[in-house]
Amino acid sequence: MRYRIEVSQTRKGIARVDFPGLVVALEATRQVGPIWLVGVRDADRGGRGSVSVYADGPSDAVWRVARATVRAVAELTGNPIEGEISPEPDDPSDNARPGDAQ
């Protein structure tokens, strides 16, 4: 399965995950202590929801949810992930992620 994770470098807490035929938009919307609420939206079909995640900041929160999204889509579709989902980068706002499929 091909995918690309893009974390915004200009807006903290905004990311998207691109799959063939599917774009998932992510936005960290609220924080209570170390817990962030991340909105998850299917950009094409209008489906939406949210998840809570422990994270160091808004960009870290969407990066964690983006990785979980890739694993979930792979499992639900029965398609193996191409390459590796890279571990957390030192700077979660940096969208140059080794291991992202192009």
Residue, then its C-alpha position, 0 to 999 in steps of 0.5 A: m500500500r502506498y501512502r504519504i504523510e504530510v505534516s504542515q511546516t507552517r501550521k502546527g497540528i495540521a497533517r494529511v495522509d494521502f493514499p491512492g483514492l483517499v485523503v485523510a485530513l488531521e487537525a489537533t484541536r484541543q489539549v487537556g494536559p498531555i492529551w490532544l484531541v485530533g480531528v480526523r476527516d475523509a477529505d473526499r467523502g466527508g466522513r469525520g470523527s476524532v481520537s485522543v492521543y498523548a503527545d508532546g504538542p499538536s504536531d506530535a499528536v497529528w504525527r502519531v495519529a497519521r501513523a496509526t491511520v496508515r496501519a489501520v487502513a493497511e489492516l482494513t484493506g488487507n494491503p501490506i504497507e510499502g516501506e516502513i512507518s518511520p519512528e518519531p522524528d526529533d522535530p515532528s513539524d518536519n515533514a521530511r520523513p524517511g520511510d514515507a512512500q512516495 
